[in-house]
Amino acid sequence: MITAIVLVSVESDSIPEVAQQLADLDGVSEVYSVSGDVDLIVIVRVREFDDIAAVIAGRISKVSGVLHTDTHIAFRAYSQHDLDAAFSIGYSES
């Protein structure tokens, strides 16, 4: 699975509506409204690299109210659960 994190700038008076439209798109797994330099963070999960262009350029960028996108491709996922498991290998509590 390929994960892309898309930072989305949106017309300020339509953030909730745009967020819902983005959440309904195929390939979009999560949408977060956030504070800071962007309005929304969209998590895209697809099976093929070619699908990234279809979702971002073909769908997300075409939603009315989307002003700008900035896409970051994830190389590896880390979570606290994964780190705890990795560091506890060979260790057992007595």
PDB file of N, CA, C and O in Angstrom, chain B, residues numbered from 101:
ATOM      1  N   MET B 101       0.844  -1.173   0.000  1.00  0.00           N
ATOM      2  CA  MET B 101       0.000   0.000   0.000  1.00  0.00           C
ATOM      3  C   MET B 101       0.891   1.238   0.000  1.00  0.00           C
ATOM      4  O   MET B 101       1.847   1.322   0.770  1.00  0.00           O
ATOM      5  N   ILE B 102       0.578   2.181  -0.852  1.00  0.00           N
ATOM      6  CA  ILE B 102       1.315   3.443  -0.949  1.00  0.00           C
ATOM      7  C   ILE B 102       0.493   4.519  -0.261  1.00  0.00           C
ATOM      8  O   ILE B 102      -0.706   4.653  -0.505  1.00  0.00           O
ATOM      9  N   THR B 103       1.147   5.281   0.600  1.00  0.00           N
ATOM     10  CA  THR B 103       0.462   6.343   1.334  1.00  0.00           C
ATOM     11  C   THR B 103       1.017   7.686   0.905  1.00  0.00           C
ATOM     12  O   THR B 103       2.230   7.883   0.839  1.00  0.00           O
ATOM     13  N   ALA B 104       0.115   8.603   0.617  1.00  0.00           N
ATOM     14  CA  ALA B 104       0.487   9.986   0.317  1.00  0.00           C
ATOM     15  C   ALA B 104      -0.215  10.891   1.318  1.00  0.00           C
ATOM     16  O   ALA B 104      -1.392  10.701   1.625  1.00  0.00           O
ATOM     17  N   ILE B 105       0.511  11.866   1.816  1.00  0.00           N
ATOM     18  CA  ILE B 105      -0.049  12.879   2.706  1.00  0.00           C
ATOM     19  C   ILE B 105      -0.163  14.144   1.875  1.00  0.00           C
ATOM     20  O   ILE B 105       0.834  14.663   1.372  1.00  0.00           O
ATOM     21  N   VAL B 106      -1.384  14.634   1.737  1.00  0.00           N
ATOM     22  CA  VAL B 106      -1.634  15.782   0.876  1.00  0.00           C
ATOM     23  C   VAL B 106      -2.077  16.963   1.739  1.00  0.00           C
ATOM     24  O   VAL B 106      -3.096  16.897   2.426  1.00  0.00           O
ATOM     25  N   LEU B 107      -1.297  18.038   1.693  1.00  0.00           N
ATOM     26  CA  LEU B 107      -1.637  19.268   2.396  1.00  0.00           C
ATOM     27  C   LEU B 107      -2.483  20.105   1.439  1.00  0.00           C
ATOM     28  O   LEU B 107      -2.069  20.382   0.313  1.00  0.00           O
ATOM     29  N   VAL B 108      -3.665  20.502   1.892  1.00  0.00           N
ATOM     30  CA  VAL B 108      -4.624  21.145   0.994  1.00  0.00           C
ATOM     31  C   VAL B 108      -5.020  22.523   1.532  1.00  0.00           C
ATOM     32  O   VAL B 108      -5.452  22.654   2.677  1.00  0.00           O
ATOM     33  N   SER B 109      -4.869  23.530   0.698  1.00  0.00           N
ATOM     34  CA  SER B 109      -5.373  24.868   0.998  1.00  0.00           C
ATOM     35  C   SER B 109      -6.735  25.007   0.336  1.00  0.00           C
ATOM     36  O   SER B 109      -6.932  24.615  -0.814  1.00  0.00           O
ATOM     37  N   VAL B 110      -7.674  25.577   1.095  1.00  0.00           N
ATOM     38  CA  VAL B 110      -9.071  25.610   0.660  1.00  0.00           C
ATOM     39  C   VAL B 110      -9.612  27.020   0.856  1.00  0.00           C
ATOM     40  O   VAL B 110      -9.149  27.755   1.728  1.00  0.00           O
ATOM     41  N   GLU B 111     -10.596  27.394   0.039  1.00  0.00           N
ATOM     42  CA  GLU B 111     -11.295  28.657   0.265  1.00  0.00           C
ATOM     43  C   GLU B 111     -11.874  28.616   1.674  1.00  0.00           C
ATOM     44  O   GLU B 111     -12.566  27.664   2.037  1.00  0.00           O
ATOM     45  N   SER B 112     -11.595  29.643   2.465  1.00  0.00           N
ATOM     46  CA  SER B 112     -11.891  29.610   3.899  1.00  0.00           C
ATOM     47  C   SER B 112     -13.369  29.449   4.228  1.00  0.00           C
ATOM     48  O   SER B 112     -13.701  28.927   5.292  1.00  0.00           O
ATOM     49  N   ASP B 113     -14.249  29.875   3.362  1.00  0.00           N
ATOM     50  CA  ASP B 113     -15.674  29.765   3.670  1.00  0.00           C
ATOM     51  C   ASP B 113     -16.279  28.425   3.272  1.00  0.00           C
ATOM     52  O   ASP B 113     -17.487  28.231   3.406  1.00  0.00           O
ATOM     53  N   SER B 114     -15.456  27.497   2.782  1.00  0.00           N
ATOM     54  CA  SER B 114     -16.005  26.211   2.345  1.00  0.00           C
ATOM     55  C   SER B 114     -15.232  25.008   2.879  1.00  0.00           C
ATOM     56  O   SER B 114     -15.308  23.925   2.300  1.00  0.00           O
ATOM     57  N   ILE B 115     -14.501  25.177   3.959  1.00  0.00           N
ATOM     58  CA  ILE B 115     -13.663  24.087   4.477  1.00  0.00           C
ATOM     59  C   ILE B 115     -14.475  22.837   4.821  1.00  0.00           C
ATOM     60  O   ILE B 115     -14.097  21.752   4.379  1.00  0.00           O
ATOM     61  N   PRO B 116     -15.568  22.927   5.585  1.00  0.00           N
ATOM     62  CA  PRO B 116     -16.301  21.695   5.930  1.00  0.00           C
ATOM     63  C   PRO B 116     -16.859  20.968   4.706  1.00  0.00           C
ATOM     64  O   PRO B 116     -16.814  19.740   4.632  1.00  0.00           O
ATOM     65  N   GLU B 117     -17.383  21.730   3.749  1.00  0.00           N
ATOM     66  CA  GLU B 117     -17.962  21.115   2.555  1.00  0.00           C
ATOM     67  C   GLU B 117     -16.889  20.449   1.689  1.00  0.00           C
ATOM     68  O   GLU B 117     -17.083  19.345   1.180  1.00  0.00           O
ATOM     69  N   VAL B 118     -15.763  21.133   1.534  1.00  0.00           N
ATOM     70  CA  VAL B 118     -14.665  20.563   0.750  1.00  0.00           C
ATOM     71  C   VAL B 118     -14.117  19.323   1.453  1.00  0.00           C
ATOM     72  O   VAL B 118     -13.839  18.315   0.803  1.00  0.00           O
ATOM     73  N   ALA B 119     -13.961  19.388   2.769  1.00  0.00           N
ATOM     74  CA  ALA B 119     -13.451  18.242   3.524  1.00  0.00           C
ATOM     75  C   ALA B 119     -14.334  17.021   3.309  1.00  0.00           C
ATOM     76  O   ALA B 119     -13.823  15.918   3.114  1.00  0.00           O
ATOM     77  N   GLN B 120     -15.648  17.201   3.341  1.00  0.00           N
ATOM     78  CA  GLN B 120     -16.561  16.073   3.146  1.00  0.00           C
ATOM     79  C   GLN B 120     -16.474  15.536   1.721  1.00  0.00           C
ATOM     80  O   GLN B 120     -16.490  14.322   1.515  1.00  0.00           O
ATOM     81  N   GLN B 121     -16.383  16.422   0.743  1.00  0.00           N
ATOM     82  CA  GLN B 121     -16.246  15.976  -0.648  1.00  0.00           C
ATOM     83  C   GLN B 121     -14.961  15.174  -0.833  1.00  0.00           C
ATOM     84  O   GLN B 121     -14.952  14.152  -1.519  1.00  0.00           O
ATOM     85  N   LEU B 122     -13.879  15.643  -0.217  1.00  0.00           N
ATOM     86  CA  LEU B 122     -12.614  14.914  -0.327  1.00  0.00           C
ATOM     87  C   LEU B 122     -12.696  13.563   0.365  1.00  0.00           C
ATOM     88  O   LEU B 122     -12.186  12.568  -0.149  1.00  0.00           O
ATOM     89  N   ALA B 123     -13.330  13.523   1.517  1.00  0.00           N
ATOM     90  CA  ALA B 123     -13.457  12.257   2.254  1.00  0.00           C
ATOM     91  C   ALA B 123     -14.246  11.220   1.469  1.00  0.00           C
ATOM     92  O   ALA B 123     -14.047  10.019   1.658  1.00  0.00           O
ATOM     93  N   ASP B 124     -15.126  11.662   0.603  1.00  0.00           N
ATOM     94  CA  ASP B 124     -15.956  10.750  -0.184  1.00  0.00           C
ATOM     95  C   ASP B 124     -15.269  10.216  -1.442  1.00  0.00           C
ATOM     96  O   ASP B 124     -15.819   9.349  -2.121  1.00  0.00           O
ATOM     97  N   LEU B 125     -14.076  10.722  -1.761  1.00  0.00           N
ATOM     98  CA  LEU B 125     -13.373  10.297  -2.981  1.00  0.00           C
ATOM     99  C   LEU B 125     -12.741   8.926  -2.808  1.00  0.00           C
ATOM    100  O   LEU B 125     -12.234   8.598  -1.735  1.00  0.00           O
ATOM    101  N   ASP B 126     -12.773   8.127  -3.869  1.00  0.00           N
ATOM    102  CA  ASP B 126     -12.061   6.847  -3.873  1.00  0.00           C
ATOM    103  C   ASP B 126     -10.570   7.113  -3.726  1.00  0.00           C
ATOM    104  O   ASP B 126     -10.022   7.995  -4.387  1.00  0.00           O
ATOM    105  N   GLY B 127      -9.919   6.352  -2.863  1.00  0.00           N
ATOM    106  CA  GLY B 127      -8.487   6.500  -2.635  1.00  0.00           C
ATOM    107  C   GLY B 127      -8.162   7.355  -1.422  1.00  0.00           C
ATOM    108  O   GLY B 127      -7.041   7.316  -0.917  1.00  0.00           O
ATOM    109  N   VAL B 128      -9.134   8.128  -0.950  1.00  0.00           N
ATOM    110  CA  VAL B 128      -8.926   8.967   0.234  1.00  0.00           C
ATOM    111  C   VAL B 128      -9.370   8.177   1.453  1.00  0.00           C
ATOM    112  O   VAL B 128     -10.519   7.741   1.533  1.00  0.00           O
ATOM    113  N   SER B 129      -8.456   7.991   2.406  1.00  0.00           N
ATOM    114  CA  SER B 129      -8.817   7.224   3.599  1.00  0.00           C
ATOM    115  C   SER B 129      -9.179   8.104   4.782  1.00  0.00           C
ATOM    116  O   SER B 129      -9.988   7.708   5.622  1.00  0.00           O
ATOM    117  N   GLU B 130      -8.583   9.310   4.863  1.00  0.00           N
ATOM    118  CA  GLU B 130      -8.842  10.203   5.993  1.00  0.00           C
ATOM    119  C   GLU B 130      -8.673  11.646   5.558  1.00  0.00           C
ATOM    120  O   GLU B 130      -7.873  11.958   4.675  1.00  0.00           O
ATOM    121  N   VAL B 131      -9.442  12.523   6.194  1.00  0.00           N
ATOM    122  CA  VAL B 131      -9.302  13.967   5.983  1.00  0.00           C
ATOM    123  C   VAL B 131      -9.345  14.621   7.356  1.00  0.00           C
ATOM    124  O   VAL B 131     -10.243  14.350   8.154  1.00  0.00           O
ATOM    125  N   TYR B 132      -8.369  15.485   7.629  1.00  0.00           N
ATOM    126  CA  TYR B 132      -8.293  16.199   8.906  1.00  0.00           C
ATOM    127  C   TYR B 132      -8.324  17.695   8.646  1.00  0.00           C
ATOM    128  O   TYR B 132      -7.597  18.187   7.784  1.00  0.00           O
ATOM    129  N   SER B 133      -9.156  18.425   9.379  1.00  0.00           N
ATOM    130  CA  SER B 133      -9.039  19.883   9.357  1.00  0.00           C
ATOM    131  C   SER B 133      -7.990  20.225  10.411  1.00  0.00           C
ATOM    132  O   SER B 133      -7.982  19.658  11.504  1.00  0.00           O
ATOM    133  N   VAL B 134      -7.113  21.156  10.069  1.00  0.00           N
ATOM    134  CA  VAL B 134      -5.970  21.449  10.930  1.00  0.00           C
ATOM    135  C   VAL B 134      -5.741  22.953  11.014  1.00  0.00           C
ATOM    136  O   VAL B 134      -6.254  23.726  10.204  1.00  0.00           O
ATOM    137  N   SER B 135      -4.963  23.344  12.006  1.00  0.00           N
ATOM    138  CA  SER B 135      -4.525  24.736  12.087  1.00  0.00           C
ATOM    139  C   SER B 135      -3.143  24.821  11.454  1.00  0.00           C
ATOM    140  O   SER B 135      -2.458  23.809  11.305  1.00  0.00           O
ATOM    141  N   GLY B 136      -2.741  26.017  11.086  1.00  0.00           N
ATOM    142  CA  GLY B 136      -1.413  26.188  10.498  1.00  0.00           C
ATOM    143  C   GLY B 136      -1.487  26.737   9.093  1.00  0.00           C
ATOM    144  O   GLY B 136      -2.427  27.449   8.738  1.00  0.00           O
ATOM    145  N   ASP B 137      -0.489  26.401   8.298  1.00  0.00           N
ATOM    146  CA  ASP B 137      -0.364  26.955   6.954  1.00  0.00           C
ATOM    147  C   ASP B 137      -1.343  26.367   5.938  1.00  0.00           C
ATOM    148  O   ASP B 137      -1.578  26.963   4.887  1.00  0.00           O
ATOM    149  N   VAL B 138      -1.911  25.203   6.246  1.00  0.00           N
ATOM    150  CA  VAL B 138      -2.882  24.584   5.350  1.00  0.00           C
ATOM    151  C   VAL B 138      -4.188  24.372   6.104  1.00  0.00           C
ATOM    152  O   VAL B 138      -4.232  24.472   7.330  1.00  0.00           O
ATOM    153  N   ASP B 139      -5.239  24.080   5.366  1.00  0.00           N
ATOM    154  CA  ASP B 139      -6.560  23.920   5.974  1.00  0.00           C
ATOM    155  C   ASP B 139      -6.917  22.464   6.237  1.00  0.00           C
ATOM    156  O   ASP B 139      -7.562  22.145   7.236  1.00  0.00           O
ATOM    157  N   LEU B 140      -6.493  21.581   5.335  1.00  0.00           N
ATOM    158  CA  LEU B 140      -6.834  20.169   5.440  1.00  0.00           C
ATOM    159  C   LEU B 140      -5.603  19.308   5.193  1.00  0.00           C
ATOM    160  O   LEU B 140      -4.725  19.671   4.410  1.00  0.00           O
ATOM    161  N   ILE B 141      -5.550  18.181   5.858  1.00  0.00           N
ATOM    162  CA  ILE B 141      -4.562  17.152   5.544  1.00  0.00           C
ATOM    163  C   ILE B 141      -5.343  15.927   5.112  1.00  0.00           C
ATOM    164  O   ILE B 141      -6.212  15.434   5.831  1.00  0.00           O
ATOM    165  N   VAL B 142      -5.017  15.449   3.928  1.00  0.00           N
ATOM    166  CA  VAL B 142      -5.715  14.315   3.338  1.00  0.00           C
ATOM    167  C   VAL B 142      -4.748  13.143   3.251  1.00  0.00           C
ATOM    168  O   VAL B 142      -3.632  13.281   2.750  1.00  0.00           O
ATOM    169  N   ILE B 143      -5.182  11.997   3.740  1.00  0.00           N
ATOM    170  CA  ILE B 143      -4.380  10.777   3.649  1.00  0.00           C
ATOM    171  C   ILE B 143      -4.926   9.951   2.492  1.00  0.00           C
ATOM    172  O   ILE B 143      -6.093   9.559   2.481  1.00  0.00           O
ATOM    173  N   VAL B 144      -4.064   9.698   1.527  1.00  0.00           N
ATOM    174  CA  VAL B 144      -4.422   8.908   0.346  1.00  0.00           C
ATOM    175  C   VAL B 144      -3.697   7.576   0.445  1.00  0.00           C
ATOM    176  O   VAL B 144      -2.493   7.533   0.694  1.00  0.00           O
ATOM    177  N   ARG B 145      -4.433   6.491   0.251  1.00  0.00           N
ATOM    178  CA  ARG B 145      -3.831   5.157   0.260  1.00  0.00           C
ATOM    179  C   ARG B 145      -4.254   4.430  -1.018  1.00  0.00           C
ATOM    180  O   ARG B 145      -5.440   4.220  -1.272  1.00  0.00           O
ATOM    181  N   VAL B 146      -3.250   4.054  -1.813  1.00  0.00           N
ATOM    182  CA  VAL B 146      -3.500   3.380  -3.089  1.00  0.00           C
ATOM    183  C   VAL B 146      -2.530   2.214  -3.257  1.00  0.00           C
ATOM    184  O   VAL B 146      -1.540   2.107  -2.532  1.00  0.00           O
ATOM    185  N   ARG B 147      -2.819   1.361  -4.202  1.00  0.00           N
ATOM    186  CA  ARG B 147      -1.978   0.183  -4.431  1.00  0.00           C
ATOM    187  C   ARG B 147      -0.848   0.437  -5.421  1.00  0.00           C
ATOM    188  O   ARG B 147       0.205  -0.193  -5.323  1.00  0.00           O
ATOM    189  N   GLU B 148      -1.042   1.338  -6.365  1.00  0.00           N
ATOM    190  CA  GLU B 148      -0.065   1.591  -7.425  1.00  0.00           C
ATOM    191  C   GLU B 148       0.319   3.068  -7.459  1.00  0.00           C
ATOM    192  O   GLU B 148      -0.498   3.930  -7.137  1.00  0.00           O
ATOM    193  N   PHE B 149       1.563   3.364  -7.848  1.00  0.00           N
ATOM    194  CA  PHE B 149       1.996   4.760  -7.947  1.00  0.00           C
ATOM    195  C   PHE B 149       1.161   5.540  -8.949  1.00  0.00           C
ATOM    196  O   PHE B 149       0.886   6.719  -8.730  1.00  0.00           O
ATOM    197  N   ASP B 150       0.755   4.910 -10.039  1.00  0.00           N
ATOM    198  CA  ASP B 150      -0.070   5.599 -11.034  1.00  0.00           C
ATOM    199  C   ASP B 150      -1.386   6.078 -10.441  1.00  0.00           C
ATOM    200  O   ASP B 150      -1.948   7.072 -10.900  1.00  0.00           O
ATOM    201  N   ASP B 151      -1.881   5.382  -9.428  1.00  0.00           N
ATOM    202  CA  ASP B 151      -3.141   5.763  -8.792  1.00  0.00           C
ATOM    203  C   ASP B 151      -3.013   7.068  -8.014  1.00  0.00           C
ATOM    204  O   ASP B 151      -4.008   7.760  -7.800  1.00  0.00           O
ATOM    205  N   ILE B 152      -1.797   7.411  -7.588  1.00  0.00           N
ATOM    206  CA  ILE B 152      -1.597   8.663  -6.856  1.00  0.00           C
ATOM    207  C   ILE B 152      -1.993   9.848  -7.738  1.00  0.00           C
ATOM    208  O   ILE B 152      -2.707  10.746  -7.292  1.00  0.00           O
ATOM    209  N   ALA B 153      -1.536   9.848  -8.969  1.00  0.00           N
ATOM    210  CA  ALA B 153      -1.885  10.931  -9.891  1.00  0.00           C
ATOM    211  C   ALA B 153      -3.385  10.963 -10.148  1.00  0.00           C
ATOM    212  O   ALA B 153      -3.979  12.038 -10.231  1.00  0.00           O
ATOM    213  N   ALA B 154      -3.992   9.807 -10.274  1.00  0.00           N
ATOM    214  CA  ALA B 154      -5.435   9.759 -10.513  1.00  0.00           C
ATOM    215  C   ALA B 154      -6.210  10.359  -9.354  1.00  0.00           C
ATOM    216  O   ALA B 154      -7.181  11.086  -9.563  1.00  0.00           O
ATOM    217  N   VAL B 155      -5.792  10.062  -8.148  1.00  0.00           N
ATOM    218  CA  VAL B 155      -6.508  10.563  -6.969  1.00  0.00           C
ATOM    219  C   VAL B 155      -6.219  12.047  -6.744  1.00  0.00           C
ATOM    220  O   VAL B 155      -7.146  12.833  -6.547  1.00  0.00           O
ATOM    221  N   ILE B 156      -4.950  12.434  -6.771  1.00  0.00           N
ATOM    222  CA  ILE B 156      -4.605  13.815  -6.404  1.00  0.00           C
ATOM    223  C   ILE B 156      -4.887  14.783  -7.552  1.00  0.00           C
ATOM    224  O   ILE B 156      -5.661  15.725  -7.389  1.00  0.00           O
ATOM    225  N   ALA B 157      -4.275  14.562  -8.691  1.00  0.00           N
ATOM    226  CA  ALA B 157      -4.472  15.484  -9.819  1.00  0.00           C
ATOM    227  C   ALA B 157      -5.842  15.308 -10.455  1.00  0.00           C
ATOM    228  O   ALA B 157      -6.452  16.274 -10.911  1.00  0.00           O
ATOM    229  N   GLY B 158      -6.317  14.077 -10.482  1.00  0.00           N
ATOM    230  CA  GLY B 158      -7.577  13.797 -11.160  1.00  0.00           C
ATOM    231  C   GLY B 158      -8.820  14.012 -10.330  1.00  0.00           C
ATOM    232  O   GLY B 158      -9.896  14.244 -10.881  1.00  0.00           O
ATOM    233  N   ARG B 159      -8.697  13.941  -9.009  1.00  0.00           N
ATOM    234  CA  ARG B 159      -9.886  14.078  -8.161  1.00  0.00           C
ATOM    235  C   ARG B 159      -9.760  15.215  -7.150  1.00  0.00           C
ATOM    236  O   ARG B 159     -10.567  16.145  -7.161  1.00  0.00           O
ATOM    237  N   ILE B 160      -8.756  15.148  -6.278  1.00  0.00           N
ATOM    238  CA  ILE B 160      -8.633  16.133  -5.197  1.00  0.00           C
ATOM    239  C   ILE B 160      -8.514  17.552  -5.758  1.00  0.00           C
ATOM    240  O   ILE B 160      -9.243  18.448  -5.333  1.00  0.00           O
ATOM    241  N   SER B 161      -7.611  17.760  -6.697  1.00  0.00           N
ATOM    242  CA  SER B 161      -7.370  19.103  -7.237  1.00  0.00           C
ATOM    243  C   SER B 161      -8.577  19.669  -7.977  1.00  0.00           C
ATOM    244  O   SER B 161      -8.674  20.882  -8.162  1.00  0.00           O
ATOM    245  N   LYS B 162      -9.490  18.810  -8.401  1.00  0.00           N
ATOM    246  CA  LYS B 162     -10.648  19.258  -9.170  1.00  0.00           C
ATOM    247  C   LYS B 162     -11.866  19.565  -8.306  1.00  0.00           C
ATOM    248  O   LYS B 162     -12.887  20.019  -8.822  1.00  0.00           O
ATOM    249  N   VAL B 163     -11.776  19.323  -7.000  1.00  0.00           N
ATOM    250  CA  VAL B 163     -12.899  19.645  -6.113  1.00  0.00           C
ATOM    251  C   VAL B 163     -13.006  21.158  -6.004  1.00  0.00           C
ATOM    252  O   VAL B 163     -12.016  21.839  -5.741  1.00  0.00           O
ATOM    253  N   SER B 164     -14.194  21.673  -6.205  1.00  0.00           N
ATOM    254  CA  SER B 164     -14.424  23.114  -6.116  1.00  0.00           C
ATOM    255  C   SER B 164     -14.088  23.610  -4.714  1.00  0.00           C
ATOM    256  O   SER B 164     -14.559  23.057  -3.721  1.00  0.00           O
ATOM    257  N   GLY B 165     -13.280  24.643  -4.642  1.00  0.00           N
ATOM    258  CA  GLY B 165     -12.852  25.202  -3.361  1.00  0.00           C
ATOM    259  C   GLY B 165     -11.423  24.872  -3.008  1.00  0.00           C
ATOM    260  O   GLY B 165     -10.835  25.522  -2.145  1.00  0.00           O
ATOM    261  N   VAL B 166     -10.843  23.861  -3.666  1.00  0.00           N
ATOM    262  CA  VAL B 166      -9.437  23.517  -3.435  1.00  0.00           C
ATOM    263  C   VAL B 166      -8.575  24.532  -4.174  1.00  0.00           C
ATOM    264  O   VAL B 166      -8.710  24.711  -5.384  1.00  0.00           O
ATOM    265  N   LEU B 167      -7.693  25.190  -3.441  1.00  0.00           N
ATOM    266  CA  LEU B 167      -6.835  26.214  -4.035  1.00  0.00           C
ATOM    267  C   LEU B 167      -5.448  25.703  -4.393  1.00  0.00           C
ATOM    268  O   LEU B 167      -4.875  26.096  -5.409  1.00  0.00           O
ATOM    269  N   HIS B 168      -4.906  24.811  -3.540  1.00  0.00           N
ATOM    270  CA  HIS B 168      -3.528  24.359  -3.728  1.00  0.00           C
ATOM    271  C   HIS B 168      -3.332  23.039  -2.985  1.00  0.00           C
ATOM    272  O   HIS B 168      -3.910  22.824  -1.920  1.00  0.00           O
ATOM    273  N   THR B 169      -2.513  22.163  -3.557  1.00  0.00           N
ATOM    274  CA  THR B 169      -2.138  20.925  -2.871  1.00  0.00           C
ATOM    275  C   THR B 169      -0.629  20.799  -2.828  1.00  0.00           C
ATOM    276  O   THR B 169       0.075  21.294  -3.708  1.00  0.00           O
ATOM    277  N   ASP B 170      -0.142  20.133  -1.798  1.00  0.00           N
ATOM    278  CA  ASP B 170       1.283  19.846  -1.634  1.00  0.00           C
ATOM    279  C   ASP B 170       1.363  18.393  -1.171  1.00  0.00           C
ATOM    280  O   ASP B 170       0.917  18.062  -0.073  1.00  0.00           O
ATOM    281  N   THR B 171       1.928  17.536  -2.005  1.00  0.00           N
ATOM    282  CA  THR B 171       1.880  16.096  -1.755  1.00  0.00           C
ATOM    283  C   THR B 171       3.212  15.563  -1.252  1.00  0.00           C
ATOM    284  O   THR B 171       4.275  15.914  -1.765  1.00  0.00           O
ATOM    285  N   HIS B 172       3.132  14.709  -0.238  1.00  0.00           N
ATOM    286  CA  HIS B 172       4.291  14.041   0.343  1.00  0.00           C
ATOM    287  C   HIS B 172       4.037  12.537   0.308  1.00  0.00           C
ATOM    288  O   HIS B 172       3.020  12.065   0.816  1.00  0.00           O
ATOM    289  N   ILE B 173       4.959  11.786  -0.292  1.00  0.00           N
ATOM    290  CA  ILE B 173       4.842  10.327  -0.361  1.00  0.00           C
ATOM    291  C   ILE B 173       5.537   9.733   0.859  1.00  0.00           C
ATOM    292  O   ILE B 173       6.683  10.068   1.157  1.00  0.00           O
ATOM    293  N   ALA B 174       4.840   8.858   1.553  1.00  0.00           N
ATOM    294  CA  ALA B 174       5.417   8.210   2.733  1.00  0.00           C
ATOM    295  C   ALA B 174       6.281   7.032   2.299  1.00  0.00           C
ATOM    296  O   ALA B 174       5.870   6.224   1.467  1.00  0.00           O
ATOM    297  N   PHE B 175       7.481   6.941   2.867  1.00  0.00           N
ATOM    298  CA  PHE B 175       8.368   5.825   2.575  1.00  0.00           C
ATOM    299  C   PHE B 175       8.162   4.670   3.541  1.00  0.00           C
ATOM    300  O   PHE B 175       8.134   3.506   3.140  1.00  0.00           O
ATOM    301  N   ARG B 176       8.018   5.001   4.812  1.00  0.00           N
ATOM    302  CA  ARG B 176       7.904   3.978   5.840  1.00  0.00           C
ATOM    303  C   ARG B 176       7.026   4.520   6.959  1.00  0.00           C
ATOM    304  O   ARG B 176       7.075   5.709   7.272  1.00  0.00           O
ATOM    305  N   ALA B 177       6.229   3.651   7.558  1.00  0.00           N
ATOM    306  CA  ALA B 177       5.365   4.060   8.672  1.00  0.00           C
ATOM    307  C   ALA B 177       5.990   3.625   9.986  1.00  0.00           C
ATOM    308  O   ALA B 177       6.493   2.509  10.119  1.00  0.00           O
ATOM    309  N   TYR B 178       5.945   4.517  10.938  1.00  0.00           N
ATOM    310  CA  TYR B 178       6.414   4.222  12.289  1.00  0.00           C
ATOM    311  C   TYR B 178       5.262   4.526  13.237  1.00  0.00           C
ATOM    312  O   TYR B 178       4.562   5.527  13.081  1.00  0.00           O
ATOM    313  N   SER B 179       5.080   3.677  14.191  1.00  0.00           N
ATOM    314  CA  SER B 179       4.085   3.954  15.217  1.00  0.00           C
ATOM    315  C   SER B 179       4.668   3.552  16.555  1.00  0.00           C
ATOM    316  O   SER B 179       5.631   2.787  16.607  1.00  0.00           O
ATOM    317  N   GLN B 180       4.107   4.050  17.623  1.00  0.00           N
ATOM    318  CA  GLN B 180       4.599   3.700  18.952  1.00  0.00           C
ATOM    319  C   GLN B 180       4.517   2.200  19.165  1.00  0.00           C
ATOM    320  O   GLN B 180       5.410   1.602  19.765  1.00  0.00           O
ATOM    321  N   HIS B 181       3.446   1.591  18.674  1.00  0.00           N
ATOM    322  CA  HIS B 181       3.277   0.139  18.798  1.00  0.00           C
ATOM    323  C   HIS B 181       4.430  -0.596  18.120  1.00  0.00           C
ATOM    324  O   HIS B 181       4.988  -1.533  18.692  1.00  0.00           O
ATOM    325  N   ASP B 182       4.791  -0.179  16.904  1.00  0.00           N
ATOM    326  CA  ASP B 182       5.887  -0.810  16.168  1.00  0.00           C
ATOM    327  C   ASP B 182       7.217  -0.622  16.892  1.00  0.00           C
ATOM    328  O   ASP B 182       8.015  -1.555  16.977  1.00  0.00           O
ATOM    329  N   LEU B 183       7.455   0.570  17.407  1.00  0.00           N
ATOM    330  CA  LEU B 183       8.708   0.840  18.106  1.00  0.00           C
ATOM    331  C   LEU B 183       8.803   0.027  19.392  1.00  0.00           C
ATOM    332  O   LEU B 183       9.864  -0.518  19.698  1.00  0.00           O
ATOM    333  N   ASP B 184       7.711  -0.062  20.150  1.00  0.00           N
ATOM    334  CA  ASP B 184       7.709  -0.859  21.377  1.00  0.00           C
ATOM    335  C   ASP B 184       8.008  -2.321  21.063  1.00  0.00           C
ATOM    336  O   ASP B 184       8.777  -2.967  21.775  1.00  0.00           O
ATOM    337  N   ALA B 185       7.406  -2.840  20.006  1.00  0.00           N
ATOM    338  CA  ALA B 185       7.624  -4.235  19.628  1.00  0.00           C
ATOM    339  C   ALA B 185       9.073  -4.467  19.209  1.00  0.00           C
ATOM    340  O   ALA B 185       9.667  -5.483  19.568  1.00  0.00           O
ATOM    341  N   ALA B 186       9.641  -3.538  18.457  1.00  0.00           N
ATOM    342  CA  ALA B 186      11.015  -3.691  17.982  1.00  0.00           C
ATOM    343  C   ALA B 186      12.017  -3.678  19.129  1.00  0.00           C
ATOM    344  O   ALA B 186      12.959  -4.470  19.144  1.00  0.00           O
ATOM    345  N   PHE B 187      11.813  -2.783  20.084  1.00  0.00           N
ATOM    346  CA  PHE B 187      12.764  -2.669  21.185  1.00  0.00           C
ATOM    347  C   PHE B 187      12.575  -3.718  22.254  1.00  0.00           C
ATOM    348  O   PHE B 187      13.434  -3.871  23.123  1.00  0.00           O
ATOM    349  N   SER B 188      11.471  -4.446  22.213  1.00  0.00           N
ATOM    350  CA  SER B 188      11.245  -5.464  23.239  1.00  0.00           C
ATOM    351  C   SER B 188      11.605  -6.867  22.752  1.00  0.00           C
ATOM    352  O   SER B 188      11.391  -7.840  23.475  1.00  0.00           O
ATOM    353  N   ILE B 189      12.144  -6.985  21.549  1.00  0.00           N
ATOM    354  CA  ILE B 189      12.536  -8.290  21.026  1.00  0.00           C
ATOM    355  C   ILE B 189      13.611  -8.893  21.931  1.00  0.00           C
ATOM    356  O   ILE B 189      14.634  -8.265  22.202  1.00  0.00           O
ATOM    357  N   GLY B 190      13.370 -10.089  22.382  1.00  0.00           N
ATOM    358  CA  GLY B 190      14.332 -10.786  23.238  1.00  0.00           C
ATOM    359  C   GLY B 190      14.218 -10.393  24.694  1.00  0.00           C
ATOM    360  O   GLY B 190      14.975 -10.899  25.523  1.00  0.00           O
ATOM    361  N   TYR B 191      13.301  -9.512  25.029  1.00  0.00           N
ATOM    362  CA  TYR B 191      13.148  -9.067  26.401  1.00  0.00           C
ATOM    363  C   TYR B 191      11.839  -9.618  26.951  1.00  0.00           C
ATOM    364  O   TYR B 191      10.780  -9.466  26.341  1.00  0.00           O
ATOM    365  N   SER B 192      11.926 -10.254  28.099  1.00  0.00           N
ATOM    366  CA  SER B 192      10.702 -10.724  28.741  1.00  0.00           C
ATOM    367  C   SER B 192      10.695 -10.235  30.177  1.00  0.00           C
ATOM    368  O   SER B 192      11.713 -10.269  30.867  1.00  0.00           O
ATOM    369  N   GLU B 193       9.532  -9.781  30.613  1.00  0.00           N
ATOM    370  CA  GLU B 193       9.420  -9.303  31.997  1.00  0.00           C
ATOM    371  C   GLU B 193       9.391 -10.484  32.936  1.00  0.00           C
ATOM    372  O   GLU B 193       8.712 -11.476  32.673  1.00  0.00           O
ATOM    373  N   SER B 194      10.120 -10.385  34.030  1.00  0.00           N
ATOM    374  CA  SER B 194      10.179 -11.489  34.991  1.00  0.00           C
ATOM    375  C   SER B 194       9.314 -11.202  36.173  1.00  0.00           C
ATOM    376  O   SER B 194       9.234 -12.018  37.092  1.00  0.00           O
TER     377      SER B 194
END
